[in-house]
Amino acid sequence: MEKDIALVAAGFMVGAMNAIAGGGMLIGFPILVALGIPPLLANATANVVTAPGQLASAFGYRKYLRRVPLRYAWLLLPIVSGAVAGALTLRHTSADGFAKLVPLLVLFGVGLFTFQPLLHFHLHSHLTGRRKAWLPMVLLGLAMLPLSFYGGYFGAGYGFMMLAFLGFTSLQDTHMMNGMKNIAAAFVATASIVCLFGAHLIQWRQGAIMAAGAVLGGYLGARSAQKVSSQWLRASIITIGMTAVVCLTLRQY
């Protein structure tokens, strides 16, 4: 019973963080591992948590999503394609091999989150004056392939990079970009679930319990996004993520 309560609470945090800034699974993944789920299975199960939570967040941003030009729906093709490739690669990754990669993957996710504002500023200033009004959809779609491959394989930090790339488009409203990011992440997680189904990697019970909290957290997080201090949240995510890197490294080595 105590584990179920912990899963619901963790899911709520994952959903709220993904709705507001991203990085939810930098907390959710270590919690699943701490509850006794092997890293490979915890990573696959994370998709069951994030998919409904991201959809709930997108619903919370629905009035902003209605204003997104329809042409952005075409990005879902490379997003799903990349996610499928990443999930199939994960499906054929050994448990021991993945466990050795976990600290590096989490560190990479934390790094993306830490330096995303700097990366965004650098690329944005580099692109200023170069078709600032619109980013060619073909180039953006190509960028989605490796990005979504990473999302299908591991996923933590995927939302950060999506926000960075969406920042170079004609979308100027942060909530519109957040809504699009949540839609993209939901499609990545759903495609991954389809690819991993039947591989005996997903812990359905734990994932469903955690997902219940993620749905509530995702919706409430989207509704209250403007009231949360992004600086405080960013510092908390980085601290928790780095702690997870150290713990996972010690656990493995």
Secondary structure, DSSP 8 states (H G I E B T S, - for coil): -HHHHHHHHHHHHHHHHHHHTS-THHHHHHHHHHTT--HHHHHHHHHHHHHHHHHHHHHHTHHHHTTS-GGGGGGHHHHHHHHHHHHHHHHTS-HHHHHHHHHHHHHHHHHHHHHHHHHHHHHHHHHTTSSTT---HHHHHHHHHHHHHHHHHT-TTHHHHHHHHHTTSS---HHHHHHHHHHHHHHHHHHHHHHHTTTT---HHHHHHHHHHHHHHHHHHHHTGGGS-HHHHHHHHHHHHHHHHHHHHHHH-
